[in-house]
Amino acid sequence: MGIEAKITSKGQMTIPAEIRERLGLHTGDRIAFIEMDQGFLIVPRNRPAGSLFGSLAEYALPNTTVDDYKRAVGEGISDHVERSRSHDESAT
């Protein structure tokens, strides 16, 4: 099943140390939960998108800036939210 965490009566949980290390999370960092078809994607919000650019260099399109990627991610999230809303409305 993977790594698990327990939710307290207050709706809180402790992210296991192995996950925090892999995500580079530290005290005070924020995370986002993005709903996907098969569950949720946990995204660290503790770093600007620009910090990830070097790791994507081999996949980068020529003449593409970090702002282009930020805009594309924002549009992708917006599209996903809209699809989810449309799906929820059609299910009722």
mmCIF file as gemmi writes it, N, C-alpha and C atoms, coordinates in Angstrom:
data_model
loop_
_atom_site.group_PDB
_atom_site.id
_atom_site.type_symbol
_atom_site.label_atom_id
_atom_site.label_alt_id
_atom_site.label_comp_id
_atom_site.label_asym_id
_atom_site.label_entity_id
_atom_site.label_seq_id
_atom_site.pdbx_PDB_ins_code
_atom_site.Cartn_x
_atom_site.Cartn_y
_atom_site.Cartn_z
_atom_site.occupancy
_atom_site.B_iso_or_equiv
_atom_site.pdbx_formal_charge
_atom_site.auth_seq_id
_atom_site.auth_asym_id
_atom_site.pdbx_PDB_model_num
ATOM 1 N N . MET Axp A 1 ? 0.821 -1.186 0 1 0 ? 1 A 1
ATOM 2 C CA . MET Axp A 1 ? 0 0 0 1 0 ? 1 A 1
ATOM 3 C C . MET Axp A 1 ? 0.864 1.248 0 1 0 ? 1 A 1
ATOM 4 N N . GLY Axp A 2 ? 2.024 1.198 0.579 1 0 ? 2 A 1
ATOM 5 C CA . GLY Axp A 2 ? 2.871 2.383 0.624 1 0 ? 2 A 1
ATOM 6 C C . GLY Axp A 2 ? 3.042 2.879 2.045 1 0 ? 2 A 1
ATOM 7 N N . ILE Axp A 3 ? 3.359 4.134 2.17 1 0 ? 3 A 1
ATOM 8 C CA . ILE Axp A 3 ? 3.58 4.759 3.466 1 0 ? 3 A 1
ATOM 9 C C . ILE Axp A 3 ? 2.265 5.369 3.929 1 0 ? 3 A 1
ATOM 10 N N . GLU Axp A 4 ? 1.911 5.156 5.189 1 0 ? 4 A 1
ATOM 11 C CA . GLU Axp A 4 ? 0.644 5.64 5.705 1 0 ? 4 A 1
ATOM 12 C C . GLU Axp A 4 ? 0.85 6.658 6.813 1 0 ? 4 A 1
ATOM 13 N N . ALA Axp A 5 ? -0.185 7.453 7.056 1 0 ? 5 A 1
ATOM 14 C CA . ALA Axp A 5 ? -0.214 8.408 8.159 1 0 ? 5 A 1
ATOM 15 C C . ALA Axp A 5 ? -1.603 8.354 8.771 1 0 ? 5 A 1
ATOM 16 N N . LYS Axp A 6 ? -1.69 8.653 10.054 1 0 ? 6 A 1
ATOM 17 C CA . LYS Axp A 6 ? -2.956 8.622 10.778 1 0 ? 6 A 1
ATOM 18 C C . LYS Axp A 6 ? -3.478 10.042 10.965 1 0 ? 6 A 1
ATOM 19 N N . ILE Axp A 7 ? -4.779 10.229 10.791 1 0 ? 7 A 1
ATOM 20 C CA . ILE Axp A 7 ? -5.408 11.534 10.964 1 0 ? 7 A 1
ATOM 21 C C . ILE Axp A 7 ? -5.969 11.612 12.382 1 0 ? 7 A 1
ATOM 22 N N . THR Axp A 8 ? -5.694 12.726 13.052 1 0 ? 8 A 1
ATOM 23 C CA . THR Axp A 8 ? -6.179 12.922 14.421 1 0 ? 8 A 1
ATOM 24 C C . THR Axp A 8 ? -7.629 13.394 14.409 1 0 ? 8 A 1
ATOM 25 N N . SER Axp A 9 ? -8.225 13.492 15.588 1 0 ? 9 A 1
ATOM 26 C CA . SER Axp A 9 ? -9.605 13.948 15.705 1 0 ? 9 A 1
ATOM 27 C C . SER Axp A 9 ? -9.754 15.401 15.241 1 0 ? 9 A 1
ATOM 28 N N . LYS Axp A 10 ? -8.665 16.136 15.191 1 0 ? 10 A 1
ATOM 29 C CA . LYS Axp A 10 ? -8.691 17.526 14.717 1 0 ? 10 A 1
ATOM 30 C C . LYS Axp A 10 ? -8.421 17.626 13.214 1 0 ? 10 A 1
ATOM 31 N N . GLY Axp A 11 ? -8.322 16.491 12.525 1 0 ? 11 A 1
ATOM 32 C CA . GLY Axp A 11 ? -8.078 16.494 11.089 1 0 ? 11 A 1
ATOM 33 C C . GLY Axp A 11 ? -6.629 16.722 10.725 1 0 ? 11 A 1
ATOM 34 N N . GLN Axp A 12 ? -5.73 16.579 11.68 1 0 ? 12 A 1
ATOM 35 C CA . GLN Axp A 12 ? -4.311 16.787 11.426 1 0 ? 12 A 1
ATOM 36 C C . GLN Axp A 12 ? -3.608 15.455 11.227 1 0 ? 12 A 1
ATOM 37 N N . MET Axp A 13 ? -2.48 15.501 10.551 1 0 ? 13 A 1
ATOM 38 C CA . MET Axp A 13 ? -1.666 14.302 10.393 1 0 ? 13 A 1
ATOM 39 C C . MET Axp A 13 ? -0.199 14.692 10.387 1 0 ? 13 A 1
ATOM 40 N N . THR Axp A 14 ? 0.634 13.743 10.703 1 0 ? 14 A 1
ATOM 41 C CA . THR Axp A 14 ? 2.067 13.948 10.62 1 0 ? 14 A 1
ATOM 42 C C . THR Axp A 14 ? 2.537 13.287 9.333 1 0 ? 14 A 1
ATOM 43 N N . ILE Axp A 15 ? 3.208 14.049 8.495 1 0 ? 15 A 1
ATOM 44 C CA . ILE Axp A 15 ? 3.752 13.483 7.261 1 0 ? 15 A 1
ATOM 45 C C . ILE Axp A 15 ? 4.988 12.684 7.665 1 0 ? 15 A 1
ATOM 46 N N . PRO Axp A 16 ? 5.042 11.406 7.308 1 0 ? 16 A 1
ATOM 47 C CA . PRO Axp A 16 ? 6.186 10.585 7.704 1 0 ? 16 A 1
ATOM 48 C C . PRO Axp A 16 ? 7.521 11.197 7.257 1 0 ? 16 A 1
ATOM 49 N N . ALA Axp A 17 ? 8.542 11.005 8.077 1 0 ? 17 A 1
ATOM 50 C CA . ALA Axp A 17 ? 9.865 11.596 7.834 1 0 ? 17 A 1
ATOM 51 C C . ALA Axp A 17 ? 10.383 11.28 6.436 1 0 ? 17 A 1
ATOM 52 N N . GLU Axp A 18 ? 10.21 10.049 5.983 1 0 ? 18 A 1
ATOM 53 C CA . GLU Axp A 18 ? 10.717 9.66 4.654 1 0 ? 18 A 1
ATOM 54 C C . GLU Axp A 18 ? 10.073 10.511 3.553 1 0 ? 18 A 1
ATOM 55 N N . ILE Axp A 19 ? 8.787 10.785 3.674 1 0 ? 19 A 1
ATOM 56 C CA . ILE Axp A 19 ? 8.084 11.597 2.68 1 0 ? 19 A 1
ATOM 57 C C . ILE Axp A 19 ? 8.558 13.046 2.764 1 0 ? 19 A 1
ATOM 58 N N . ARG Axp A 20 ? 8.685 13.575 3.988 1 0 ? 20 A 1
ATOM 59 C CA . ARG Axp A 20 ? 9.166 14.959 4.154 1 0 ? 20 A 1
ATOM 60 C C . ARG Axp A 20 ? 10.545 15.116 3.533 1 0 ? 20 A 1
ATOM 61 N N . GLU Axp A 21 ? 11.402 14.137 3.74 1 0 ? 21 A 1
ATOM 62 C CA . GLU Axp A 21 ? 12.757 14.211 3.173 1 0 ? 21 A 1
ATOM 63 C C . GLU Axp A 21 ? 12.707 14.182 1.655 1 0 ? 21 A 1
ATOM 64 N N . ARG Axp A 22 ? 11.916 13.287 1.095 1 0 ? 22 A 1
ATOM 65 C CA . ARG Axp A 22 ? 11.826 13.165 -0.362 1 0 ? 22 A 1
ATOM 66 C C . ARG Axp A 22 ? 11.276 14.436 -1.001 1 0 ? 22 A 1
ATOM 67 N N . LEU Axp A 23 ? 10.326 15.093 -0.31 1 0 ? 23 A 1
ATOM 68 C CA . LEU Axp A 23 ? 9.725 16.312 -0.842 1 0 ? 23 A 1
ATOM 69 C C . LEU Axp A 23 ? 10.489 17.565 -0.451 1 0 ? 23 A 1
ATOM 70 N N . GLY Axp A 24 ? 11.485 17.409 0.405 1 0 ? 24 A 1
ATOM 71 C CA . GLY Axp A 24 ? 12.26 18.561 0.852 1 0 ? 24 A 1
ATOM 72 C C . GLY Axp A 24 ? 11.459 19.496 1.742 1 0 ? 24 A 1
ATOM 73 N N . LEU Axp A 25 ? 10.528 18.936 2.517 1 0 ? 25 A 1
ATOM 74 C CA . LEU Axp A 25 ? 9.662 19.737 3.376 1 0 ? 25 A 1
ATOM 75 C C . LEU Axp A 25 ? 10.31 19.995 4.724 1 0 ? 25 A 1
ATOM 76 N N . HIS Axp A 26 ? 10.067 21.193 5.253 1 0 ? 26 A 1
ATOM 77 C CA . HIS Axp A 26 ? 10.586 21.601 6.555 1 0 ? 26 A 1
ATOM 78 C C . HIS Axp A 26 ? 9.468 22.276 7.338 1 0 ? 26 A 1
ATOM 79 N N . THR Axp A 27 ? 9.674 22.478 8.622 1 0 ? 27 A 1
ATOM 80 C CA . THR Axp A 27 ? 8.693 23.139 9.472 1 0 ? 27 A 1
ATOM 81 C C . THR Axp A 27 ? 8.25 24.46 8.851 1 0 ? 27 A 1
ATOM 82 N N . GLY Axp A 28 ? 6.952 24.658 8.772 1 0 ? 28 A 1
ATOM 83 C CA . GLY Axp A 28 ? 6.396 25.898 8.224 1 0 ? 28 A 1
ATOM 84 C C . GLY Axp A 28 ? 6.137 25.87 6.731 1 0 ? 28 A 1
ATOM 85 N N . ASP Axp A 29 ? 6.642 24.858 6.034 1 0 ? 29 A 1
ATOM 86 C CA . ASP Axp A 29 ? 6.385 24.761 4.594 1 0 ? 29 A 1
ATOM 87 C C . ASP Axp A 29 ? 4.911 24.456 4.357 1 0 ? 29 A 1
ATOM 88 N N . ARG Axp A 30 ? 4.46 24.76 3.162 1 0 ? 30 A 1
ATOM 89 C CA . ARG Axp A 30 ? 3.078 24.504 2.78 1 0 ? 30 A 1
ATOM 90 C C . ARG Axp A 30 ? 3.058 23.427 1.697 1 0 ? 30 A 1
ATOM 91 N N . ILE Axp A 31 ? 1.948 22.69 1.649 1 0 ? 31 A 1
ATOM 92 C CA . ILE Axp A 31 ? 1.746 21.703 0.595 1 0 ? 31 A 1
ATOM 93 C C . ILE Axp A 31 ? 0.362 21.925 0.004 1 0 ? 31 A 1
ATOM 94 N N . ALA Axp A 32 ? 0.202 21.521 -1.239 1 0 ? 32 A 1
ATOM 95 C CA . ALA Axp A 32 ? -1.097 21.61 -1.906 1 0 ? 32 A 1
ATOM 96 C C . ALA Axp A 32 ? -1.569 20.203 -2.213 1 0 ? 32 A 1
ATOM 97 N N . PHE Axp A 33 ? -2.863 19.981 -2.113 1 0 ? 33 A 1
ATOM 98 C CA . PHE Axp A 33 ? -3.468 18.709 -2.478 1 0 ? 33 A 1
ATOM 99 C C . PHE Axp A 33 ? -4.254 18.952 -3.76 1 0 ? 33 A 1
ATOM 100 N N . ILE Axp A 34 ? -3.849 18.303 -4.839 1 0 ? 34 A 1
ATOM 101 C CA . ILE Axp A 34 ? -4.51 18.482 -6.137 1 0 ? 34 A 1
ATOM 102 C C . ILE Axp A 34 ? -5.244 17.19 -6.474 1 0 ? 34 A 1
ATOM 103 N N . GLU Axp A 35 ? -6.553 17.302 -6.659 1 0 ? 35 A 1
ATOM 104 C CA . GLU Axp A 35 ? -7.359 16.12 -6.936 1 0 ? 35 A 1
ATOM 105 C C . GLU Axp A 35 ? -7.091 15.604 -8.346 1 0 ? 35 A 1
ATOM 106 N N . MET Axp A 36 ? -6.842 14.318 -8.437 1 0 ? 36 A 1
ATOM 107 C CA . MET Axp A 36 ? -6.6 13.657 -9.708 1 0 ? 36 A 1
ATOM 108 C C . MET Axp A 36 ? -7.647 12.546 -9.855 1 0 ? 36 A 1
ATOM 109 N N . ASP Axp A 37 ? -7.693 11.903 -10.999 1 0 ? 37 A 1
ATOM 110 C CA . ASP Axp A 37 ? -8.666 10.832 -11.224 1 0 ? 37 A 1
ATOM 111 C C . ASP Axp A 37 ? -8.504 9.678 -10.229 1 0 ? 37 A 1
ATOM 112 N N . GLN Axp A 38 ? -7.27 9.373 -9.85 1 0 ? 38 A 1
ATOM 113 C CA . GLN Axp A 38 ? -7.016 8.208 -9.003 1 0 ? 38 A 1
ATOM 114 C C . GLN Axp A 38 ? -6.675 8.574 -7.563 1 0 ? 38 A 1
ATOM 115 N N . GLY Axp A 39 ? -6.931 9.796 -7.137 1 0 ? 39 A 1
ATOM 116 C CA . GLY Axp A 39 ? -6.621 10.21 -5.774 1 0 ? 39 A 1
ATOM 117 C C . GLY Axp A 39 ? -6.168 11.653 -5.741 1 0 ? 39 A 1
ATOM 118 N N . PHE Axp A 40 ? -5.2 11.935 -4.888 1 0 ? 40 A 1
ATOM 119 C CA . PHE Axp A 40 ? -4.686 13.295 -4.755 1 0 ? 40 A 1
ATOM 120 C C . PHE Axp A 40 ? -3.189 13.326 -4.974 1 0 ? 40 A 1
ATOM 121 N N . LEU Axp A 41 ? -2.742 14.374 -5.586 1 0 ? 41 A 1
ATOM 122 C CA . LEU Axp A 41 ? -1.326 14.644 -5.778 1 0 ? 41 A 1
ATOM 123 C C . LEU Axp A 41 ? -0.914 15.635 -4.703 1 0 ? 41 A 1
ATOM 124 N N . ILE Axp A 42 ? 0.154 15.331 -3.96 1 0 ? 42 A 1
ATOM 125 C CA . ILE Axp A 42 ? 0.655 16.227 -2.926 1 0 ? 42 A 1
ATOM 126 C C . ILE Axp A 42 ? 1.829 16.991 -3.519 1 0 ? 42 A 1
ATOM 127 N N . VAL Axp A 43 ? 1.71 18.321 -3.532 1 0 ? 43 A 1
ATOM 128 C CA . VAL Axp A 43 ? 2.711 19.159 -4.164 1 0 ? 43 A 1
ATOM 129 C C . VAL Axp A 43 ? 3.312 20.107 -3.136 1 0 ? 43 A 1
ATOM 130 N N . PRO Axp A 44 ? 4.636 20.061 -2.942 1 0 ? 44 A 1
ATOM 131 C CA . PRO Axp A 44 ? 5.254 21.019 -2.029 1 0 ? 44 A 1
ATOM 132 C C . PRO Axp A 44 ? 5.107 22.426 -2.572 1 0 ? 44 A 1
ATOM 133 N N . ARG Axp A 45 ? 4.761 23.366 -1.721 1 0 ? 45 A 1
ATOM 134 C CA . ARG Axp A 45 ? 4.627 24.76 -2.128 1 0 ? 45 A 1
ATOM 135 C C . ARG Axp A 45 ? 5.72 25.599 -1.479 1 0 ? 45 A 1
ATOM 136 N N . ASN Axp A 46 ? 6.814 24.94 -1.094 1 0 ? 46 A 1
ATOM 137 C CA . ASN Axp A 46 ? 7.883 25.611 -0.362 1 0 ? 46 A 1
ATOM 138 C C . ASN Axp A 46 ? 8.983 26.17 -1.26 1 0 ? 46 A 1
ATOM 139 N N . ARG Axp A 47 ? 8.858 25.971 -2.553 1 0 ? 47 A 1
ATOM 140 C CA . ARG Axp A 47 ? 9.893 26.463 -3.468 1 0 ? 47 A 1
ATOM 141 C C . ARG Axp A 47 ? 9.234 27.133 -4.659 1 0 ? 47 A 1
ATOM 142 N N . PRO Axp A 48 ? 9.854 28.171 -5.171 1 0 ? 48 A 1
ATOM 143 C CA . PRO Axp A 48 ? 9.314 28.778 -6.396 1 0 ? 48 A 1
ATOM 144 C C . PRO Axp A 48 ? 9.534 27.84 -7.585 1 0 ? 48 A 1
ATOM 145 N N . ALA Axp A 49 ? 8.698 27.948 -8.575 1 0 ? 49 A 1
ATOM 146 C CA . ALA Axp A 49 ? 8.822 27.087 -9.759 1 0 ? 49 A 1
ATOM 147 C C . ALA Axp A 49 ? 10.203 27.201 -10.389 1 0 ? 49 A 1
ATOM 148 N N . GLY Axp A 50 ? 10.82 28.371 -10.284 1 0 ? 50 A 1
ATOM 149 C CA . GLY Axp A 50 ? 12.139 28.572 -10.867 1 0 ? 50 A 1
ATOM 150 C C . GLY Axp A 50 ? 13.197 27.642 -10.298 1 0 ? 50 A 1
ATOM 151 N N . SER Axp A 51 ? 13.009 27.198 -9.061 1 0 ? 51 A 1
ATOM 152 C CA . SER Axp A 51 ? 14.004 26.313 -8.457 1 0 ? 51 A 1
ATOM 153 C C . SER Axp A 51 ? 13.988 24.937 -9.106 1 0 ? 51 A 1
ATOM 154 N N . LEU Axp A 52 ? 12.881 24.59 -9.773 1 0 ? 52 A 1
ATOM 155 C CA . LEU Axp A 52 ? 12.782 23.293 -10.436 1 0 ? 52 A 1
ATOM 156 C C . LEU Axp A 52 ? 13.288 23.334 -11.87 1 0 ? 52 A 1
ATOM 157 N N . PHE Axp A 53 ? 13.518 24.524 -12.405 1 0 ? 53 A 1
ATOM 158 C CA . PHE Axp A 53 ? 13.827 24.661 -13.819 1 0 ? 53 A 1
ATOM 159 C C . PHE Axp A 53 ? 15.067 23.884 -14.225 1 0 ? 53 A 1
ATOM 160 N N . GLY Axp A 54 ? 16.112 23.914 -13.409 1 0 ? 54 A 1
ATOM 161 C CA . GLY Axp A 54 ? 17.337 23.195 -13.749 1 0 ? 54 A 1
ATOM 162 C C . GLY Axp A 54 ? 17.113 21.714 -13.945 1 0 ? 54 A 1
ATOM 163 N N . SER Axp A 55 ? 16.234 21.113 -13.155 1 0 ? 55 A 1
ATOM 164 C CA . SER Axp A 55 ? 15.987 19.683 -13.277 1 0 ? 55 A 1
ATOM 165 C C . SER Axp A 55 ? 15.186 19.351 -14.532 1 0 ? 55 A 1
ATOM 166 N N . LEU Axp A 56 ? 14.573 20.35 -15.14 1 0 ? 56 A 1
ATOM 167 C CA . LEU Axp A 56 ? 13.789 20.13 -16.352 1 0 ? 56 A 1
ATOM 168 C C . LEU Axp A 56 ? 14.517 20.566 -17.616 1 0 ? 56 A 1
ATOM 169 N N . ALA Axp A 57 ? 15.755 21.008 -17.452 1 0 ? 57 A 1
ATOM 170 C CA . ALA Axp A 57 ? 16.482 21.606 -18.567 1 0 ? 57 A 1
ATOM 171 C C . ALA Axp A 57 ? 16.522 20.71 -19.803 1 0 ? 57 A 1
ATOM 172 N N . GLU Axp A 58 ? 16.709 19.417 -19.619 1 0 ? 58 A 1
ATOM 173 C CA . GLU Axp A 58 ? 16.818 18.548 -20.792 1 0 ? 58 A 1
ATOM 174 C C . GLU Axp A 58 ? 15.49 18.38 -21.525 1 0 ? 58 A 1
ATOM 175 N N . TYR Axp A 59 ? 14.368 18.736 -20.857 1 0 ? 59 A 1
ATOM 176 C CA . TYR Axp A 59 ? 13.056 18.629 -21.483 1 0 ? 59 A 1
ATOM 177 C C . TYR Axp A 59 ? 12.519 19.973 -21.951 1 0 ? 59 A 1
ATOM 178 N N . ALA Axp A 60 ? 13.221 21.037 -21.635 1 0 ? 60 A 1
ATOM 179 C CA . ALA Axp A 60 ? 12.737 22.387 -21.928 1 0 ? 60 A 1
ATOM 180 C C . ALA Axp A 60 ? 12.669 22.635 -23.431 1 0 ? 60 A 1
ATOM 181 N N . LEU Axp A 61 ? 11.643 23.359 -23.819 1 0 ? 61 A 1
ATOM 182 C CA . LEU Axp A 61 ? 11.523 23.767 -25.208 1 0 ? 61 A 1
ATOM 183 C C . LEU Axp A 61 ? 12.41 24.98 -25.44 1 0 ? 61 A 1
ATOM 184 N N . PRO Axp A 62 ? 12.981 25.114 -26.628 1 0 ? 62 A 1
ATOM 185 C CA . PRO Axp A 62 ? 13.825 26.283 -26.907 1 0 ? 62 A 1
ATOM 186 C C . PRO Axp A 62 ? 13.046 27.588 -26.711 1 0 ? 62 A 1
ATOM 187 N N . ASN Axp A 63 ? 13.725 28.591 -26.194 1 0 ? 63 A 1
ATOM 188 C CA . ASN Axp A 63 ? 13.149 29.926 -25.996 1 0 ? 63 A 1
ATOM 189 C C . ASN Axp A 63 ? 11.951 29.94 -25.042 1 0 ? 63 A 1
ATOM 190 N N . THR Axp A 64 ? 11.938 29.012 -24.082 1 0 ? 64 A 1
ATOM 191 C CA . THR Axp A 64 ? 10.861 28.956 -23.106 1 0 ? 64 A 1
ATOM 192 C C . THR Axp A 64 ? 11.391 29.469 -21.775 1 0 ? 64 A 1
ATOM 193 N N . THR Axp A 65 ? 10.625 30.349 -21.139 1 0 ? 65 A 1
ATOM 194 C CA . THR Axp A 65 ? 11.057 30.922 -19.874 1 0 ? 65 A 1
ATOM 195 C C . THR Axp A 65 ? 10.344 30.234 -18.708 1 0 ? 65 A 1
ATOM 196 N N . VAL Axp A 66 ? 10.837 30.483 -17.513 1 0 ? 66 A 1
ATOM 197 C CA . VAL Axp A 66 ? 10.183 29.963 -16.315 1 0 ? 66 A 1
ATOM 198 C C . VAL Axp A 66 ? 8.76 30.501 -16.236 1 0 ? 66 A 1
ATOM 199 N N . ASP Axp A 67 ? 8.553 31.752 -16.615 1 0 ? 67 A 1
ATOM 200 C CA . ASP Axp A 67 ? 7.205 32.327 -16.605 1 0 ? 67 A 1
ATOM 201 C C . ASP Axp A 67 ? 6.262 31.576 -17.552 1 0 ? 67 A 1
ATOM 202 N N . ASP Axp A 68 ? 6.789 31.111 -18.682 1 0 ? 68 A 1
ATOM 203 C CA . ASP Axp A 68 ? 5.979 30.311 -19.603 1 0 ? 68 A 1
ATOM 204 C C . ASP Axp A 68 ? 5.509 29.031 -18.917 1 0 ? 68 A 1
ATOM 205 N N . TYR Axp A 69 ? 6.408 28.403 -18.16 1 0 ? 69 A 1
ATOM 206 C CA . TYR Axp A 69 ? 6.061 27.165 -17.463 1 0 ? 69 A 1
ATOM 207 C C . TYR Axp A 69 ? 5.076 27.446 -16.333 1 0 ? 69 A 1
ATOM 208 N N . LYS Axp A 70 ? 5.285 28.535 -15.6 1 0 ? 70 A 1
ATOM 209 C CA . LYS Axp A 70 ? 4.353 28.894 -14.526 1 0 ? 70 A 1
ATOM 210 C C . LYS Axp A 70 ? 2.948 29.096 -15.1 1 0 ? 70 A 1
ATOM 211 N N . ARG Axp A 71 ? 2.865 29.806 -16.205 1 0 ? 71 A 1
ATOM 212 C CA . ARG Axp A 71 ? 1.58 30.068 -16.849 1 0 ? 71 A 1
ATOM 213 C C . ARG Axp A 71 ? 0.934 28.747 -17.297 1 0 ? 71 A 1
ATOM 214 N N . ALA Axp A 72 ? 1.714 27.856 -17.881 1 0 ? 72 A 1
ATOM 215 C CA . ALA Axp A 72 ? 1.186 26.578 -18.364 1 0 ? 72 A 1
ATOM 216 C C . ALA Axp A 72 ? 0.669 25.727 -17.209 1 0 ? 72 A 1
ATOM 217 N N . VAL Axp A 73 ? 1.396 25.716 -16.107 1 0 ? 73 A 1
ATOM 218 C CA . VAL Axp A 73 ? 0.951 24.952 -14.936 1 0 ? 73 A 1
ATOM 219 C C . VAL Axp A 73 ? -0.348 25.541 -14.4 1 0 ? 73 A 1
ATOM 220 N N . GLY Axp A 74 ? -0.413 26.85 -14.288 1 0 ? 74 A 1
ATOM 221 C CA . GLY Axp A 74 ? -1.639 27.5 -13.82 1 0 ? 74 A 1
ATOM 222 C C . GLY Axp A 74 ? -2.821 27.174 -14.702 1 0 ? 74 A 1
ATOM 223 N N . GLU Axp A 75 ? -2.615 27.206 -16.01 1 0 ? 75 A 1
ATOM 224 C CA . GLU Axp A 75 ? -3.692 26.882 -16.949 1 0 ? 75 A 1
ATOM 225 C C . GLU Axp A 75 ? -4.102 25.418 -16.806 1 0 ? 75 A 1
ATOM 226 N N . GLY Axp A 76 ? -3.115 24.546 -16.611 1 0 ? 76 A 1
ATOM 227 C CA . GLY Axp A 76 ? -3.417 23.126 -16.439 1 0 ? 76 A 1
ATOM 228 C C . GLY Axp A 76 ? -4.24 22.871 -15.191 1 0 ? 76 A 1
ATOM 229 N N . ILE Axp A 77 ? -3.888 23.542 -14.102 1 0 ? 77 A 1
ATOM 230 C CA . ILE Axp A 77 ? -4.646 23.386 -12.859 1 0 ? 77 A 1
ATOM 231 C C . ILE Axp A 77 ? -6.055 23.938 -13.04 1 0 ? 77 A 1
ATOM 232 N N . SER Axp A 78 ? -6.175 25.103 -13.681 1 0 ? 78 A 1
ATOM 233 C CA . SER Axp A 78 ? -7.497 25.686 -13.923 1 0 ? 78 A 1
ATOM 234 C C . SER Axp A 78 ? -8.363 24.751 -14.763 1 0 ? 78 A 1
ATOM 235 N N . ASP Axp A 79 ? -7.772 24.182 -15.808 1 0 ? 79 A 1
ATOM 236 C CA . ASP Axp A 79 ? -8.511 23.24 -16.66 1 0 ? 79 A 1
ATOM 237 C C . ASP Axp A 79 ? -8.971 22.036 -15.855 1 0 ? 79 A 1
ATOM 238 N N . HIS Axp A 80 ? -8.086 21.531 -14.994 1 0 ? 80 A 1
ATOM 239 C CA . HIS Axp A 80 ? -8.424 20.362 -14.179 1 0 ? 80 A 1
ATOM 240 C C . HIS Axp A 80 ? -9.584 20.687 -13.235 1 0 ? 80 A 1
ATOM 241 N N . VAL Axp A 81 ? -9.537 21.847 -12.595 1 0 ? 81 A 1
ATOM 242 C CA . VAL Axp A 81 ? -10.603 22.258 -11.673 1 0 ? 81 A 1
ATOM 243 C C . VAL Axp A 81 ? -11.922 22.386 -12.43 1 0 ? 81 A 1
ATOM 244 N N . GLU Axp A 82 ? -11.888 23.004 -13.603 1 0 ? 82 A 1
ATOM 245 C CA . GLU Axp A 82 ? -13.109 23.168 -14.391 1 0 ? 82 A 1
ATOM 246 C C . GLU Axp A 82 ? -13.683 21.809 -14.81 1 0 ? 82 A 1
ATOM 247 N N . ARG Axp A 83 ? -12.817 20.881 -15.233 1 0 ? 83 A 1
ATOM 248 C CA . ARG Axp A 83 ? -13.286 19.539 -15.606 1 0 ? 83 A 1
ATOM 249 C C . ARG Axp A 83 ? -13.908 18.837 -14.408 1 0 ? 83 A 1
ATOM 250 N N . SER Axp A 84 ? -13.298 18.997 -13.231 1 0 ? 84 A 1
ATOM 251 C CA . SER Axp A 84 ? -13.825 18.379 -12.023 1 0 ? 84 A 1
ATOM 252 C C . SER Axp A 84 ? -15.196 18.948 -11.688 1 0 ? 84 A 1
ATOM 253 N N . ARG Axp A 85 ? -15.341 20.271 -11.806 1 0 ? 85 A 1
ATOM 254 C CA . ARG Axp A 85 ? -16.643 20.903 -11.529 1 0 ? 85 A 1
ATOM 255 C C . ARG Axp A 85 ? -17.7 20.427 -12.517 1 0 ? 85 A 1
ATOM 256 N N . SER Axp A 86 ? -17.335 20.356 -13.788 1 0 ? 86 A 1
ATOM 257 C CA . SER Axp A 86 ? -18.275 19.897 -14.81 1 0 ? 86 A 1
ATOM 258 C C . SER Axp A 86 ? -18.696 18.459 -14.535 1 0 ? 86 A 1
ATOM 259 N N . HIS Axp A 87 ? -17.748 17.638 -14.14 1 0 ? 87 A 1
ATOM 260 C CA . HIS Axp A 87 ? -18.025 16.233 -13.827 1 0 ? 87 A 1
ATOM 261 C C . HIS Axp A 87 ? -18.958 16.146 -12.623 1 0 ? 87 A 1
ATOM 262 N N . ASP Axp A 88 ? -18.67 16.934 -11.578 1 0 ? 88 A 1
ATOM 263 C CA . ASP Axp A 88 ? -19.506 16.926 -10.376 1 0 ? 88 A 1
ATOM 264 C C . ASP Axp A 88 ? -20.927 17.384 -10.682 1 0 ? 88 A 1
ATOM 265 N N . GLU Axp A 89 ? -21.065 18.418 -11.509 1 0 ? 89 A 1
ATOM 266 C CA . GLU Axp A 89 ? -22.396 18.923 -11.859 1 0 ? 89 A 1
ATOM 267 C C . GLU Axp A 89 ? -23.185 17.915 -12.687 1 0 ? 89 A 1
ATOM 268 N N . SER Axp A 90 ? -22.515 17.19 -13.565 1 0 ? 90 A 1
ATOM 269 C CA . SER Axp A 90 ? -23.224 16.218 -14.394 1 0 ? 90 A 1
ATOM 270 C C . SER Axp A 90 ? -23.585 14.972 -13.606 1 0 ? 90 A 1
ATOM 271 N N . ALA Axp A 91 ? -22.904 14.726 -12.485 1 0 ? 91 A 1
ATOM 272 C CA . ALA Axp A 91 ? -23.191 13.553 -11.66 1 0 ? 91 A 1
ATOM 273 C C . ALA Axp A 91 ? -24.41 13.771 -10.768 1 0 ? 91 A 1
ATOM 274 N N . THR Axp A 92 ? -24.822 15.02 -10.6 1 0 ? 92 A 1
ATOM 275 C CA . THR Axp A 92 ? -25.974 15.298 -9.71 1 0 ? 92 A 1
ATOM 276 C C . THR Axp A 92 ? -27.261 15.393 -10.452 1 0 ? 92 A 1
